[in-house]
Amino acid sequence: MNAIELDAVTFAHETSGMRFDLNVAPGEWLAVIGPSGAGKSTLLDILTGFLKPESGTVRLEGRDVTDRSPAERPISVVFQDDNLFPHLSAERNVALGISPTWRLPEAALARARDALARVGLGALAGRLPGELSGGERQRVALARAFLRERPILALDEPFAALGPALRKEMLDLIDRLRVEAPRPPAIVMVTHHPGDALGHADRVAFLEAGRIVLSGTPDEVLSGRHPRVAAYLGATRGSEP
Ligand SMILES: Nc1ncnc2c1ncn2[C@@H]1O[C@H](COP(=O)(O)OP(=O)(O)OP(=O)(O)O)[C@@H](O)[C@H]1O
């Protein structure tokens, strides 16, 4: 059984039509790349349930969730920013991932502290998000996402605001959290940095004009043998740090 199946899913914004067919295996890490406007965010929004497709089926863990809201789907999402409640400490933010109640039980807080220690933030568990750096905030968001143990993790350019060295650190952290997870989630990661996939993702999907044009191992796709991918890589090279 696949973790994710998008079957003939269509969606049209005012000027652009999309159609996606995609399978992601349990525990597989898929990076989604492609030019601006290709449909990467739309694909993720359909997967997470923020957009409802016009036709087709979204199946997660074998269950048809096409009409289900984001909260009803077995997914955690980490965005580029605004993942955390600004008035709550890091440990409370993480604990809310497993115990969404106002009066957090001590057991949930203890698990949250443990999760923060595993991402190197044990000493900062009591800080508010505003008292953490951008990279630290994303560590908190990742700690929460992995603690929830949802079968699917959607990453929407989570490290776009970070410099290349920090991005690499974060990708390494995901590698480690995957290995340590009782059941590693399937990951779909939208990124504007194709190089992020190398050494981390299992597969890369290249999107253009609302279609998945090519899907393969990072080495295959990023070799640039496909002319459309080569054109995209050529265009991004100038901006790739
Ligand atoms: N709310 C909207 N209303 C109308 N058109 C939209 C809307 N959101 C996206 N689009 C259009 O749909 C297409 C795909 O947009 P999408 O945001 O999915 O692309 P993307 O690959 O994520 O782009 P980027 O890399 O710039 O974030 C684009 O042509 C965009 O202009």
PDBQT file of the ligand as one rigid body, heavy atoms in Angstrom, charges set to zero:
ROOT
HETATM    1  N1  LIG A 301      -4.939  31.750  -5.481  1.00  0.00    +0.000 N 
HETATM    2  C1  LIG A 301      -4.624  31.734  -6.771  1.00  0.00    +0.000 A 
HETATM    3  N2  LIG A 301      -5.398  32.326  -7.695  1.00  0.00    +0.000 NA
HETATM    4  C2  LIG A 301      -5.091  32.286  -9.003  1.00  0.00    +0.000 A 
HETATM    5  N3  LIG A 301      -3.999  31.663  -9.491  1.00  0.00    +0.000 NA
HETATM    6  C3  LIG A 301      -3.185  31.073  -8.626  1.00  0.00    +0.000 A 
HETATM    7  C4  LIG A 301      -3.442  31.052  -7.214  1.00  0.00    +0.000 A 
HETATM    8  N4  LIG A 301      -2.449  30.380  -6.603  1.00  0.00    +0.000 NA
HETATM    9  C5  LIG A 301      -1.614  29.979  -7.582  1.00  0.00    +0.000 A 
HETATM   10  N5  LIG A 301      -2.048  30.396  -8.790  1.00  0.00    +0.000 N 
HETATM   11  C6  LIG A 301      -1.412  30.133 -10.097  1.00  0.00    +0.000 C 
HETATM   12  O1  LIG A 301      -1.260  28.736 -10.233  1.00  0.00    +0.000 OA
HETATM   13  C7  LIG A 301       0.007  28.410 -10.791  1.00  0.00    +0.000 C 
HETATM   14  C8  LIG A 301       0.775  27.499  -9.853  1.00  0.00    +0.000 C 
HETATM   15  O2  LIG A 301       1.048  28.175  -8.651  1.00  0.00    +0.000 OA
HETATM   16  P1  LIG A 301       1.869  27.500  -7.475  1.00  0.00    +0.000 P 
HETATM   17  O3  LIG A 301       1.894  28.482  -6.366  1.00  0.00    +0.000 OA
HETATM   18  O4  LIG A 301       1.313  26.160  -7.199  1.00  0.00    +0.000 OA
HETATM   19  O5  LIG A 301       3.307  27.347  -8.144  1.00  0.00    +0.000 OA
HETATM   20  P2  LIG A 301       4.731  27.050  -7.467  1.00  0.00    +0.000 P 
HETATM   21  O6  LIG A 301       5.407  26.048  -8.329  1.00  0.00    +0.000 OA
HETATM   22  O7  LIG A 301       4.533  26.688  -6.036  1.00  0.00    +0.000 OA
HETATM   23  O8  LIG A 301       5.442  28.453  -7.588  1.00  0.00    +0.000 OA
HETATM   24  P3  LIG A 301       6.576  29.149  -6.698  1.00  0.00    +0.000 P 
HETATM   25  O9  LIG A 301       7.829  28.338  -6.925  1.00  0.00    +0.000 OA
HETATM   26  O10 LIG A 301       6.691  30.522  -7.285  1.00  0.00    +0.000 OA
HETATM   27  O11 LIG A 301       6.126  29.148  -5.267  1.00  0.00    +0.000 OA
HETATM   28  C9  LIG A 301       0.696  29.730 -11.059  1.00  0.00    +0.000 C 
HETATM   29  O12 LIG A 301       0.461  30.067 -12.413  1.00  0.00    +0.000 OA
HETATM   30  C10 LIG A 301      -0.013  30.696 -10.148  1.00  0.00    +0.000 C 
HETATM   31  O13 LIG A 301      -0.028  32.008 -10.711  1.00  0.00    +0.000 OA
ENDROOT
TORSDOF 0
